[in-house]
Amino acid sequence: MILLQAAVSGLLLGAVYALFSSGLTLIWGMMNFINFAHGEFVMLGMYVALVVTWGELGPAVYAPAAAVVLFGLGVIVYAGLIRHVMRGPMLSQILSTFGLALLLRYSAFYVFKSDFRTLPDSSLSSTIDLGGIYLSKAQLLAGVVAALLALGMHVLLTRTPLGSRMLAVAEDRSAAMLMGIRPDRMQALAWGLSAASAGIAGALMAIAYPFSPSVGETFVLTAFVVVSLGGFGSVPGAMIAGLTVGLVEALAGYLIGPIYKDIVVYGLFVAVLWIRPQGLLGTL
Amino acid sequence: MRNRIWLAAAALAAGVAIAPASAADVKIGAIYPLSGNAANAGRSALAAVQLAVDIINNPHPDLATLPSVGPGGLSNLGGAKIVLIAADHQGNPAEGQSQTLRLITQEKVAAMLGVYQSNVAFTATATAERYGVPFIVGDSVAANITGRGFKWTFRTTPIASDFAANYMQFLADMKQAGHKVDSVAIVNENTDYGTSVGGTVLAQAKAHGINVVAQIPYSANATDVTAQVLQLKSKNPDVVVFISYTADAILYMKTMKNLDYMPQMVIADDAGFSDPTFVPSVGNLAQGLMNRSTWAVGEPGSVTYKINELFKAKTGRELDDTSARSMQAMFVLADAINRAGSTEPAKIQKALQETDLKPDQLIMGFSGVKFDQTGQNTLAATYLIQLQGKDYVPVWPAKSARAPLRWPMTGWK
């Protein structure tokens, strides 16, 4: 019974991992760009949810509000920073988002102070009891949203003209330009979508997790593991990898001991990459 | 270009103008985690230390029972003011080492103070030892911070063995009162703090013949503690001792509710459970939880009450145990510097060794402050407090209780 609970809890946790990793893999897929500030986008999504609660609005507003705010931020970040550093060498591209991460983190410290925050209890903070197996509603919702997001992004990229244009820009920027596609618009859109999905993830996670401005650094490592395990650029891959990591963590934590779970997870991670360097669903 | 030269000249002049004024001041270095996971606790501790400095530097006849407080400034140094130079160690032992080095060699501080995380205290005190500068540890409790043969490390706070002894005594009392206390589980975060306190509790429990059914170490950075709570659920101990920092403490309470698990009693080892955000966040899930504290606000009009009011005016929140212990360390250090009548490290060291403060000269519930040859305060002690409603109230030992103890805990029910 408890083993079953561990497995269920692990899958739910994995759904949350998948949710906050999907935006990171999107940016990679469309721009071959690693965003170290992704954890900070998640963090800002959490604070958007907090600000929403100050307005006495319910949990139904958390995720949409975070999506809108973070979409705007993503576009601004692209137009103000990424577009310019793209011309520079690879290393400065990578380090620019690292700088952005610190800028966002310490701005949040300034605005929101270092206190740990939790959202007030709401209809989403309770659990569902399935004959002794407990499901957290917040995590369940995160799982559903993660699946929808992954599906939506997958459809967007593979089945729509807009997606084709985005992928064309990722493939060859100048050729796409010659075909009449405006790469800046496509890439700004990609950054907006990626940040928005991070924001949604943050807003949903804030229901279950205590957070402070430095919370991003705890999540970003897991996000990188999930993204590279699933295959850089593959949104369904991130989904599968997220669930796998969550499940393995929970089972290893329960069966072997919490202190060893990271060894098992990262051991598995290294083993998979050794066999399949492109990740589970990635392409070389 | 010309503008730039003028700016540089102005900056230089300003620097020169400020320098002589600070010559008579006593510089003290303070390192705390001002960013990172423990930033909240670190900033709160620093605010408390800064308040102690303000109280010492300015006239406060109403608090004159505290040593070196009253006239404003250190009387034996011609009313010299203390200047606190703070640095952020980010909860990182290497950073703690380099910040201590910087404060000692570049800022030329007369003494050091800190640290919060025990693993940072190890490296920071080792650096101060090498340079022969007194380092007073107000809050870090890992046993072997003292006892490494250091001559420059002094610690005011009670340590793991003091707490563990108190917990065992408490459990024995509970058993005698007819409560079921047959098995205990220990859940500890896995850096120096949690490992050392967890190990000490384990050893003392065994010595007292209490059955420890599980010891569960974990990383305080964990984003999920389901596995830990499920292990507790399957072992089902009567009492769980938690040794945790803030985010993980909050996460444990939420996860325990989510998985519908509650033992007879939780004993929390201060730290995260005393963080000012713990009770507002999950206090409604943790009713009846036991915690330890050497700090109590006291009756209106008392010294501790006034200090809490000053702290509230400064930060907008109540003084907590961890921050109050840091503050106490500052008072002890100021007293030693004042008796030394000098900012020479060796004289301050000697004065610290001769420290003998009585309970009414302290803001904490210690039996006094007197250091043994390892630098550990031999008169440190604690009492246990219980979360009842929105406040922790002292409930044990009976002589310091301000409310009746409730057993078992009720959590969220």
HADDOCK unambig.tbl for C-alpha pairs under 7 A between the chains (distance, minus, plus):
assign (segid A and resid 2 and name CA) (segid B and resid 230 and name CA) 6.66 0.50 0.50
assign (segid A and resid 6 and name CA) (segid B and resid 227 and name CA) 6.58 0.50 0.50
assign (segid A and resid 114 and name CA) (segid B and resid 39 and name CA) 6.03 0.50 0.50
assign (segid A and resid 114 and name CA) (segid B and resid 40 and name CA) 4.98 0.50 0.50
assign (segid A and resid 115 and name CA) (segid B and resid 40 and name CA) 5.25 0.50 0.50
assign (segid A and resid 115 and name CA) (segid B and resid 277 and name CA) 6.65 0.50 0.50
assign (segid A and resid 116 and name CA) (segid B and resid 277 and name CA) 6.11 0.50 0.50
assign (segid A and resid 117 and name CA) (segid B and resid 281 and name CA) 6.96 0.50 0.50
assign (segid A and resid 118 and name CA) (segid B and resid 281 and name CA) 5.70 0.50 0.50
assign (segid A and resid 127 and name CA) (segid B and resid 258 and name CA) 5.88 0.50 0.50
assign (segid A and resid 134 and name CA) (segid B and resid 258 and name CA) 6.76 0.50 0.50
assign (segid A and resid 134 and name CA) (segid B and resid 259 and name CA) 5.79 0.50 0.50
assign (segid A and resid 136 and name CA) (segid B and resid 258 and name CA) 6.45 0.50 0.50
assign (segid A and resid 209 and name CA) (segid B and resid 251 and name CA) 6.54 0.50 0.50
assign (segid A and resid 210 and name CA) (segid B and resid 247 and name CA) 5.94 0.50 0.50
assign (segid A and resid 210 and name CA) (segid B and resid 250 and name CA) 6.65 0.50 0.50
assign (segid A and resid 210 and name CA) (segid B and resid 251 and name CA) 6.83 0.50 0.50
assign (segid A and resid 214 and name CA) (segid B and resid 36 and name CA) 5.77 0.50 0.50
assign (segid A and resid 214 and name CA) (segid B and resid 37 and name CA) 6.40 0.50 0.50
assign (segid A and resid 218 and name CA) (segid B and resid 221 and name CA) 6.66 0.50 0.50
assign (segid A and resid 250 and name CA) (segid B and resid 227 and name CA) 5.62 0.50 0.50
assign (segid A and resid 253 and name CA) (segid B and resid 227 and name CA) 5.08 0.50 0.50
assign (segid A and resid 254 and name CA) (segid B and resid 227 and name CA) 4.64 0.50 0.50
assign (segid A and resid 254 and name CA) (segid B and resid 228 and name CA) 6.82 0.50 0.50
assign (segid A and resid 254 and name CA) (segid B and resid 230 and name CA) 6.83 0.50 0.50
assign (segid A and resid 254 and name CA) (segid B and resid 231 and name CA) 6.15 0.50 0.50
assign (segid A and resid 258 and name CA) (segid B and resid 217 and name CA) 6.98 0.50 0.50
assign (segid A and resid 258 and name CA) (segid B and resid 218 and name CA) 5.63 0.50 0.50
assign (segid A and resid 258 and name CA) (segid B and resid 227 and name CA) 6.38 0.50 0.50
assign (segid A and resid 258 and name CA) (segid B and resid 228 and name CA) 6.23 0.50 0.50
assign (segid A and resid 259 and name CA) (segid B and resid 217 and name CA) 6.00 0.50 0.50
assign (segid A and resid 259 and name CA) (segid B and resid 218 and name CA) 4.95 0.50 0.50
assign (segid A and resid 259 and name CA) (segid B and resid 219 and name CA) 6.83 0.50 0.50
